[in-house]
Amino acid sequence: MWHIKVPASTANLGSGFDALGMALSLPLECWFSEASELSVTVRGEGEGIIPETQDNLIWQTADVVHREMTGRPMPLGHLTIKSRIPLARGLGSSAAAIVAGLMLANTFLPERLSRQQMLGYATRIEGHPDNVAAALFGGFVLAWDGDGDVRVQNYPAPELRCLLLVPDYKVSTEMARRVLPETVPLSDAVFNSQRLALWIDALNRRDWSLLRHAGEDRLHQPYREALIPGMRAVIDAALSHGAAFAALSGSGPTIMSLVSPERVIDVARAVTETAAEVIPGTFHLHDITPSYFGAECVLDGWQWHAGNRMGFNTRLETHVAHVACR
C-alpha cells in the first residue's frame, strides 16, 4: 500500500506574487493499492464535492503523467484520499492534489522522475509554480523561471506560528486573476521588488522584525480587496496586535498571519473579533506551523489500515485549532 502525504501551502506572501511559497502543516494524504478496477474514496475536506471517479484531479494527474512517460495508462486500484486543506481558500488544495498525483504516478514509473522534473510537470498543470514548489519541497521557496525551466531556491521556514483566518465563502483563482491589471505603475513595481528583496534578506538573517514591511504589496492585494470584504481590517488587526506578518494567502480569501508563540493568543483574539465584524458569514481560525517536509511517498501497509480508523497519522500535522465563529 502506498501512502502519500502532501502539505498545504500559502503563496505570494504579500510582495512575492507568483514567486514565494511556504508549506503548511495541513496535510492531504492518500493511500493506494493496486486492483482490477478503479475506486476513489474522498474524506475530510471536499467530501461530497470532489469527484470519486476517474475525473478526480489526483487520479487525472497520475494517469496523464504515467501515459506520457510510458505510453500506458496508470495501473488501476483503490485510492483513498483524506484532506485537511480547505478548497478554494488560497491554501493550495489543487496544488496538493496535483503533487499527490505526480507522486502516485512516480511510484509506478520504470525510471523515477526527480523533484525538479515533477516541478516542471506540476507547474505546467497548475499554471504557476509557487504553491506546487512549496508542496513538493517543503519549507519556504522562491520559484523563478530560468531559461524556460522553473527553478527553486529553498529556505528554512520562519520559526513562527501561522494563524489562518479562513472565511467560509470561496474565491476562485480565475476570478482573482481576472481583477489584476495588465500593467502597473513603475513605482508599484519598484515598491514590490524592494520588499521581495527584504523577504529574502529576512530569511537569510532570520530577522522576523523585517517581515512587517516585507509583506507590503501593491501588485495584487489592493486589486483583490473587492473580492474579500474585511481583508484590510483583519490584516491591520493582526499587525497592530503583534503579528510579525499578515497578508492574503494565495488568491484568498484566507488571511495568513505569522506570529511569535508568545503573541498567538493576543493576535488570535484580535483577528477573531475583527473578523466577526467585517467578514460576511462564518469563518474558522486555524493555529498551525509551517511544514518543514515536502511531499512524501512511502510503502506503508500499517498506516493504510490505521488510516481507515484514525483521522490522520502523519508527521506533517501539528496542533490545529479550529475556532468556528459567528
ROKOLVEX-627586 format. One record per residue: residue in one letter; x, y, z negated of N, C-alpha, C in turn. Coordinates in steps of 0.02 Angstrom, whole numbers, padded with zeros to 5 digits, always signed. Atoms other than C-alpha are relative to their C-alpha. Example, Ala and Ser with C-alpha at 12.3 -4.5 7.8 and 13.67 -1.06 7.14 Angstrom:
<pts>
A+00045-00059+00000+00615-00225-00390+00045+00060+00000S-00042-00059+00003+00684-00053-00357-00039+00055-00037
</pts>
This chain:
<pts>
M+00042-00059+00000+00000+00000+00000+00044+00062+00000W-00039-00062-00003+00071+00168+00049-00036+00055-00039H+00027-00054+00041+00046+00312-00072+00035+00065+00021I-00027-00064-00025+00069+00489-00002-00024+00056-00045K+00016-00056+00044+00074+00646-00108+00025+00064+00033V-00017-00064-00032+00072+00822-00036-00025+00057-00044P+00023-00055+00042+00066+00984-00136-00039+00052+00039A+00030-00060-00027-00047+01132-00105+00054+00052+00012S-00050-00052-00012+00039+01291-00051-00034+00068+00002T+00021-00069-00008+00023+01479-00056+00048+00032+00051A-00041-00029-00053+00085+01582+00091-00006+00076+00000N-00006-00073-00008+00131+01761+00135+00031+00033-00061L-00028-00028+00062+00162+01809-00048+00010+00075+00006G-00003-00073-00007+00123+01990-00012+00035+00020+00063S-00037-00029-00056+00259+02054+00102+00024-00050+00052G-00030+00050-00044+00310+01889+00184-00049-00031+00048F+00052+00025-00045+00173+01874+00314+00028-00049+00051D-00021+00054-00045+00193+01710+00412+00073-00020-00008A-00070+00016+00010+00365+01688+00335+00012-00035-00067L-00013+00027+00066+00358+01649+00148-00055-00049-00021G+00048+00048+00027+00276+01500+00065+00027-00031-00064M-00020+00032+00062+00278+01410-00102-00047-00058-00014A+00040+00059+00017+00219+01236-00151-00030+00009-00070L+00037-00006+00063+00093+01224-00293-00019-00068-00026S+00013+00065+00031+00056+01085-00416-00074-00017-00002L+00066+00029-00013-00116+01046-00348+00009-00050+00056P-00017+00049-00051-00098+00883-00252-00057-00023+00043L+00040+00044-00042-00178+00798-00106+00036-00067+00000E-00029+00067-00001-00150+00611-00120-00041-00045+00046C+00036+00050-00037-00193+00469-00006+00036-00067-00004W-00025+00068+00001-00172+00281-00006-00022-00034+00064F+00016+00033-00064-00165+00173+00150+00024-00072-00001S-00018+00070-00009-00166-00013+00180-00026-00023+00068E+00020+00023-00066-00174-00099+00349-00060-00047-00004A+00059+00042-00004-00337-00184+00400-00020-00006+00074S+00021+00012-00069-00429-00241+00556-00042+00057+00028E+00038-00057-00022-00535-00083+00563+00015+00060-00044L-00014-00061+00038-00528+00097+00505-00058+00015-00048S+00049-00027+00048-00615+00155+00347+00034+00057-00037V-00026-00060+00033-00592+00326+00267-00046+00018-00058T+00038-00021+00059-00648+00375+00092+00030+00065-00026V-00022-00064+00025-00638+00554+00029-00029+00012-00069R+00022-00016+00068-00645+00600-00155+00029+00067-00020G-00025-00064+00024-00620+00761-00251-00023+00057+00045E+00017-00057-00044-00616+00924-00153-00013-00025+00071G+00018+00020-00068-00701+00902+00014-00044-00061+00005E+00044+00058-00001-00803+00751-00037-00069+00020+00026G+00064-00017-00030-00961+00751+00069+00005+00052+00055I-00010-00051-00052-00886+00883+00185+00050-00024+00052I-00053+00024-00045-00726+00810+00258-00022-00065+00033P+00023+00060-00035-00761+00677+00392+00034-00063-00028E-00026+00066+00020-00740+00496+00338+00000-00046+00062T-00002+00035-00064-00714+00444+00519+00068+00013+00032Q-00062-00012-00036-00577+00449+00650+00012+00075+00012D-00007-00072-00007-00609+00638+00656+00033+00032-00061N-00034-00026+00059-00529+00658+00485+00068+00028+00020L-00061-00034-00022-00382+00779+00502+00063-00040-00016I-00058+00042+00017-00259+00664+00411+00007-00055+00052W-00003+00055-00047-00304+00519+00524+00015+00025+00071Q-00013-00028-00066-00309+00626+00682+00074+00016+00009T-00071-00018-00005-00134+00692+00646+00043-00062+00005A-00040+00061-00001-00064+00520+00609-00005-00035+00068D+00011+00035-00063-00141+00448+00768+00034+00036+00058V-00031-00039-00054-00082+00590+00881+00076-00009+00000V-00073+00006+00005+00097+00581+00817+00023-00071+00017H-00019+00070-00014+00103+00390+00824-00005-00014+00075R+00007+00011-00072+00038+00390+01003+00055+00035+00039E-00052-00037-00035+00163+00523+01058+00068-00034-00007M-00066+00029+00012+00309+00431+00980+00006-00072+00026T-00004+00071-00018+00264+00251+01026-00040-00019+00062G+00045+00018-00055+00131+00258+01162-00057-00045-00022R+00053+00043+00027+00016+00157+01049-00039+00036-00054P+00039-00033+00054-00125+00207+00930+00027-00019-00068M-00018+00013+00070-00097+00215+00744-00032-00065-00023P+00030+00061+00028-00122+00046+00658-00059+00017-00045L+00061-00013+00039-00295+00036+00579+00010-00022-00072G-00005+00020+00070-00326+00020+00394-00049+00039-00043H+00041-00034+00050-00410+00082+00236+00038+00062-00025L-00031-00063+00021-00371+00266+00198-00044+00031-00054T+00035-00033+00054-00423+00337+00030+00035+00066-00014I-00027-00068+00008-00400+00525+00005-00029+00030-00063K+00022-00036+00059-00407+00618-00160+00036+00067+00000S-00030-00066-00004-00378+00805-00162-00023+00044-00057R+00017-00052+00048-00372+00942-00292+00006+00069+00033I-00012-00063-00034-00345+01077-00159-00067+00027+00027P+00063-00028-00026-00499+01189-00131+00005+00015+00075L+00001-00010-00072-00549+01201+00052-00012+00073+00017A+00011-00068-00028-00537+01365+00150+00005+00054-00053R-00010-00050+00052-00473+01462-00001+00070+00030+00001G-00067-00028-00004-00297+01507+00056+00051-00039-00040L-00045+00041+00039-00212+01362-00033+00029-00058+00040G-00035+00049-00042-00150+01260+00114-00033-00068+00005S+00033+00065-00003-00283+01124+00118+00011-00034+00068S-00011+00030-00066-00267+01098+00306+00073-00017+00011A-00072+00015-00007-00077+01108+00299+00017-00064-00037A-00013+00061+00038-00075+00973+00164-00026-00061+00037A+00028+00056-00038-00188+00862+00270+00044-00017+00060I-00044+00011-00058-00077+00885+00423+00065-00034-00022V-00063+00030+00025+00080+00845+00323-00012-00072-00023A+00016+00069+00021-00005+00692+00246-00006-00045+00061G+00006+00040-00060-00048+00631+00421+00068-00015+00031L-00068+00011-00026+00132+00655+00477+00037-00051-00041M-00033+00048+00044+00197+00561+00326-00027-00070+00012L+00030+00066-00013+00074+00420+00361+00026-00029+00065A-00025+00025-00064+00123+00405+00544+00073-00021-00005N-00072+00012+00005+00307+00411+00497+00017-00067-00032T-00014+00065+00032+00293+00254+00390-00003-00057+00050F+00008+00053-00049+00249+00155+00547+00042+00009+00063L-00041-00011-00060+00370+00230+00673+00063-00042-00003P-00063+00039+00000+00516+00120+00726+00061+00043-00014E-00052-00047+00017+00627+00274+00717-00032+00059-00037R+00034-00049+00043+00577+00388+00573+00019+00071+00021L-00012-00071-00012+00558+00574+00601+00035+00031-00060S-00030-00039+00054+00667+00691+00500-00050+00052-00025R+00044-00053+00025+00586+00826+00393-00001+00058+00050Q-00003-00055-00048+00644+00953+00522-00045-00016+00060Q+00043+00019-00056+00557+00856+00661-00073+00003-00020M+00070-00003+00024+00399+00840+00556-00023+00073-00006L+00018-00071+00004+00404+01028+00527-00020+00026+00069G+00018-00021-00068+00402+01054+00715-00069-00023+00020Y+00067+00026-00015+00251+00941+00736-00053+00038-00040A+00049-00031+00044+00161+01019+00587-00014+00072+00021T+00009-00069-00021+00190+01196+00649-00040+00004+00064R+00037+00002-00064+00126+01152+00822-00074-00011-00013I+00070+00015+00014-00034+01082+00748-00034+00055-00040E+00029-00050+00045-00062+01213+00612+00000+00069+00032G-00003-00064-00033-00007+01362+00717+00048+00049-00031H-00050-00042+00032+00109+01443+00591+00034-00042-00055P-00041+00047+00038+00247+01371+00480-00001+00007-00076D-00013-00013+00070+00234+01446+00306-00030-00053-00047N+00031+00051+00043+00108+01327+00223+00029-00069+00011V-00024+00068-00013+00168+01169+00310+00073-00008-00023A-00069+00005+00024+00350+01208+00269+00003-00009-00075A+00001+00007+00073+00310+01230+00085-00025-00069-00020A+00027+00066+00016+00207+01070+00084+00051-00056+00014L-00051+00051-00018+00347+00971+00168+00060+00001-00046F-00064-00006+00035+00497+01038+00074-00007+00014-00074G+00009-00018+00070+00425+01096-00093+00037+00063-00017G-00033-00060+00023+00484+01243-00195-00022+00061+00038F+00013-00063-00034+00495+01413-00112+00036-00002+00067V-00031+00005-00066+00528+01427+00075-00006+00065+00038L+00001-00052-00051+00571+01557+00205+00003-00036+00067A+00004+00033-00065+00517+01493+00376+00012+00052+00054W-00016-00048-00053+00587+01575+00532+00012-00037+00066D-00006+00027-00067+00598+01547+00719+00072+00009+00023G-00070-00002-00023+00774+01502+00775+00006-00030+00069D-00006+00022-00069+00786+01491+00965-00053-00051+00018G+00056+00044-00018+00615+01410+00981-00014-00055-00050D+00011+00050+00052+00635+01293+00832-00013+00035-00066V+00014-00028+00066+00560+01329+00662+00053-00024-00048R-00051+00016+00050+00694+01335+00528-00025+00019-00069V+00021-00013+00069+00678+01336+00340+00060+00012-00044Q-00047-00011+00055+00780+01411+00201-00037-00016-00065N+00031+00021+00063+00743+01332+00032+00028+00038-00059Y-00021-00032+00063+00748+01417-00137-00038-00034-00057P+00039+00023+00057+00702+01355-00310-00056+00050-00014A+00056-00044+00014+00530+01424-00351+00010+00037-00066P-00005-00037+00063+00514+01555-00488-00024-00042-00059E+00019+00036+00061+00505+01483-00664-00055+00038-00036L+00057-00038+00025+00336+01563-00692-00063-00042+00008R+00065+00031-00009+00157+01507-00713-00036+00031+00060C+00042-00025-00055+00035+01525-00568-00072+00002-00023L+00071-00006+00013-00138+01591-00604-00035+00010+00067L+00037-00003-00063-00256+01558-00459-00072+00019-00015L+00069-00021+00006-00418+01657-00457-00034-00020+00065V+00029+00031-00060-00523+01555-00335-00075+00015+00004P+00072-00011-00010-00692+01628-00279-00033-00061+00032D+00035+00057-00029-00824+01503-00229-00019+00009+00073Y+00014-00008-00071-00851+01582-00058+00063-00014+00041K-00056+00017-00044-00740+01538+00091+00016+00057+00047V-00022-00046-00054-00639+01643+00213+00039-00042+00050S-00034+00041-00050-00590+01556+00374+00064+00036+00022T-00064-00028-00025-00411+01579+00435-00012+00039+00065E+00014-00034-00064-00481+01626+00606-00028+00070-00011M+00029-00065+00015-00586+01766+00533+00051+00047-00030A-00050-00042+00032-00443+01828+00426+00053+00024+00049R-00047-00021-00052-00331+01834+00580-00031+00052+00045R+00034-00043-00047-00461+01923+00683+00000+00073-00023V+00003-00069+00025-00462+02077+00570+00068+00035+00002L-00066-00030-00002-00275+02105+00590+00011+00038+00065P-00011-00040-00061-00220+02240+00713+00056-00031+00043E-00053+00024-00046-00113+02201+00866+00065+00037-00011T-00060-00040+00014+00008+02341+00821-00008+00035-00067V+00001-00036+00064+00056+02428+00659+00049+00058+00004P-00048-00056+00000+00144+02593+00622+00070-00024-00019L-00070+00017+00015+00334+02584+00617+00013+00005-00075S-00012-00010+00072+00330+02649+00438-00025-00060-00040D+00026+00059+00035+00224+02499+00385+00045-00061+00011A-00047+00055-00014+00342+02376+00470+00063+00007-00042V-00060-00012+00041+00491+02456+00382-00016-00015-00074F+00021+00011+00070+00396+02453+00216+00002-00075-00017N+00002+00071+00014+00366+02266+00229+00068-00034+00006S-00066+00030-00007+00541+02223+00290+00043+00013-00062Q-00037-00016+00061+00614+02311+00139-00022-00046-00057R+00025+00040+00055+00502+02215+00020+00011-00074+00009L-00018+00070-00012+00531+02048+00104+00073-00012-00020A-00069+00006+00021+00717+02077+00079+00006-00001-00076L+00000-00001+00073+00680+02116-00103-00021-00067-00029W+00021+00067+00022+00590+01948-00121+00060-00047+00000I-00057+00046-00006+00744+01855-00060+00054+00017-00051D-00049-00021+00050+00858+01957-00172-00022-00023-00070A+00025+00022+00065+00746+01919-00322+00009-00075-00009L-00010+00073+00005+00754+01732-00283+00072-00017-00011N-00071+00015+00007+00942+01733-00265+00027+00018-00069R-00024-00023+00065+00969+01830-00426-00044-00022-00058R+00048+00023+00050+00820+01751-00518-00022+00058-00044D+00021-00060+00034+00764+01926-00564-00073+00014+00016W+00071-00004-00014+00575+01922-00580-00028+00070-00012S+00023-00069+00008+00565+02105-00627-00009+00034+00068L+00006-00029-00067+00580+02140-00439-00064-00020+00036L+00055+00029-00039+00427+02041-00389-00060+00047+00006R+00056-00046-00004+00301+02177-00428+00003+00041+00065H-00009-00040-00061+00374+02281-00286+00009-00045+00062A-00010+00045-00057+00423+02132-00177-00066-00023+00029G+00064+00023-00024+00241+02085-00164-00042+00053+00034E+00038-00054-00033+00183+02253-00096-00002-00013+00075D+00011+00019-00070+00114+02239+00080-00043+00050+00036R+00042-00043-00043+00046+02344+00222-00019-00035+00065L+00011+00033-00063+00035+02213+00360-00065-00040+00003H+00060+00042-00004-00112+02102+00312-00050+00012-00056Q+00048-00006+00056-00188+02130+00139-00048+00060+00007P+00047-00056-00007-00259+02305+00172-00056-00014+00050Y+00050+00014-00051-00350+02239+00326-00049-00054-00021R+00042+00056+00022-00420+02088+00235-00043+00017-00060E+00039-00019+00059-00493+02183+00088-00075-00001+00014A+00071-00001-00017-00659+02200+00179-00030-00070-00003L+00024+00068+00003-00672+02010+00183-00001-00028-00071I-00010+00027+00068-00627+01988-00001-00018+00054-00050P+00020-00051+00048-00728+02101-00115+00034-00009-00067G-00031+00003+00066-00638+02144-00276+00074-00019+00001M-00069+00023-00003-00467+02089-00214+00048+00049-00033R-00047-00050+00026-00377+02251-00255-00008+00008-00075A+00012-00009+00072-00459+02266-00427+00031-00058-00039V-00029+00058+00035-00405+02089-00476+00076+00003+00000I-00073-00007-00003-00227+02117-00415+00025+00053-00049D-00021-00054+00046-00215+02281-00511-00008-00021-00073A+00010+00023+00069-00286+02199-00669+00056-00047-00021A-00055+00047+00016-00155+02060-00661+00065+00037-00013L-00063-00036+00007-00010+02180-00637+00000+00045-00061S+00002-00046+00057-00068+02303-00769+00001-00036-00067H-00001+00038+00062-00079+02164-00899+00060-00047-00005G-00064+00035+00010+00095+02093-00872+00019-00051+00051A-00021+00046-00052+00096+01985-00716+00062+00026+00036A-00059-00020-00038+00263+01986-00626-00017+00014+00073F+00018-00002-00072+00174+01971-00458-00073-00016+00006A+00069+00019-00016-00002+01967-00388-00013+00018+00073A+00014-00011-00071-00062+01952-00208-00052-00050+00024L+00045+00047-00033-00184+01868-00092+00039-00064+00016S-00031+00064-00018-00144+01683-00069-00019-00018+00071G+00015+00014-00070-00129+01649+00117-00047+00051+00028S+00050-00045-00028-00279+01722+00205-00059+00009-00047G+00050-00010+00051-00382+01715+00045-00057-00051+00005P+00009-00056+00046-00497+01728-00042+00035-00007-00067T-00035+00009+00064-00388+01657-00183+00050+00056-00011I-00050-00049+00021-00285+01785-00278+00047-00034-00048M-00050+00035+00038-00123+01718-00349+00044+00048-00039S-00045-00039+00042-00025+01791-00495+00055-00044-00026L-00056+00033+00032+00147+01740-00556+00011+00033-00068V+00002-00027+00067+00157+01759-00744+00049-00037-00045S-00043+00032+00049+00285+01726-00880-00044-00036-00051P+00043+00039+00045+00221+01595-01004-00030+00040-00057E+00024-00038+00057+00204+01720-01146-00055+00050+00018R+00050-00049-00022+00090+01832-01041-00062-00033+00032V+00054+00035-00036-00026+01698-00970-00069+00016-00029I+00066-00011+00031-00168+01722-01095-00025+00070+00015D+00020-00069-00012-00170+01911-01076-00022+00010+00073V+00016-00009-00071-00167+01905-00886-00062-00040+00019A+00059+00040-00015-00294+01764-00877-00063+00035-00023R+00059-00035+00026-00414+01862-00986-00017+00061+00043A+00011-00061-00039-00390+02021-00884-00029-00014+00068V+00025+00014-00067-00416+01943-00713-00070-00031-00003T+00067+00029+00007-00566+01843-00776-00053+00053-00012E+00049-00053+00015-00652+01995-00849-00011+00045+00060T+00006-00042-00059-00615+02098-00694-00039-00035+00055A+00033+00038-00053-00670+01962-00575-00075-00007-00013A+00071+00006+00017-00835+01943-00669-00039+00063+00021E+00033-00062-00019-00872+02124-00624+00002+00012+00076V-00010-00021-00070-00809+02132-00444-00005-00057+00051I+00003+00056-00046-00812+01956-00368-00072-00023+00007P+00069+00025-00008-00980+01905-00292-00003-00075-00013G+00008+00071+00013-01043+01737-00353+00046-00024-00056T-00041+00031+00052-00942+01618-00461+00072-00007+00023F-00071+00010-00015-00756+01583-00469+00029-00046-00052H-00037+00041+00048-00629+01471-00554+00069+00029-00008L-00069-00021+00013-00463+01510-00634+00041-00063-00014H-00045+00058+00009-00325+01379-00618+00066+00025-00029D-00066-00015+00029-00169+01386-00727+00046-00058+00017I-00044+00054-00023-00034+01285-00639+00072+00026+00004T-00069-00020-00011+00150+01292-00593+00017-00009+00074P-00025+00020-00066+00247+01292-00430+00018-00074+00000S-00022+00069-00007+00285+01118-00365+00071-00001+00026Y-00069+00005-00022+00469+01079-00352+00010-00058+00048F-00003+00057-00045+00429+00924-00249-00041+00015+00063G+00038-00003-00061+00377+00922-00068-00038-00065+00011A+00038+00061-00016+00280+00784+00020+00041-00062-00013E-00033+00063+00014+00321+00608-00034-00043-00058+00025C+00035+00061-00020+00276+00435+00029+00037-00059-00029V-00033+00057+00032+00309+00278-00071-00043-00062+00011L+00036+00064-00002+00263+00094-00056-00015-00018-00072D+00017-00001+00071+00167+00083-00218-00066-00036-00012G+00061+00038+00009+00042-00057-00242-00034+00013-00066W+00031-00011+00066+00015-00024-00428-00040+00064+00000Q+00036-00063+00001-00035+00156-00400-00061-00002+00045W+00060+00008-00041-00155+00104-00263-00058-00024-00043H+00053+00026+00043-00255+00003-00390-00016+00049-00056A+00011-00048+00054-00231+00129-00529-00038+00061+00025G+00032-00059-00029-00287+00269-00413-00075-00007+00006N+00072+00010-00004-00459+00190-00399-00033+00009-00068R+00028-00007+00066-00481+00203-00587+00015+00068-00031M-00022-00062+00031-00389+00364-00628-00016+00059+00046G+00010-00060-00039-00418+00541-00572+00059+00013+00045F-00062-00010-00037-00238+00570-00520+00057-00028-00041N-00061+00020+00035-00070+00496-00562+00058+00017+00046T-00054-00025-00042+00069+00596-00485+00041+00050-00037R-00042-00048+00034+00216+00695-00545-00008+00070+00029L+00013-00067-00027+00158+00838-00433-00046+00040-00046E+00050-00037+00037+00017+00880-00551+00025+00016-00070T-00012-00020+00068+00046+00977-00711-00066+00022-00029H+00062-00022+00031-00080+01056-00827-00039+00046+00046V+00043-00043-00039-00226+01130-00733-00061+00017-00042A+00058-00021+00037-00358+01231-00823-00052+00028+00048H+00054-00023-00043-00523+01255-00733-00048+00041-00044V+00044-00042+00038-00623+01400-00801-00056+00023+00047A+00057-00020-00041-00794+01414-00719-00031+00062-00031C+00023-00065+00026-00858+01591-00734-00065+00021+00034R+00064-00026-00024-01025+01678-00713-00045-00058+00019
</pts>
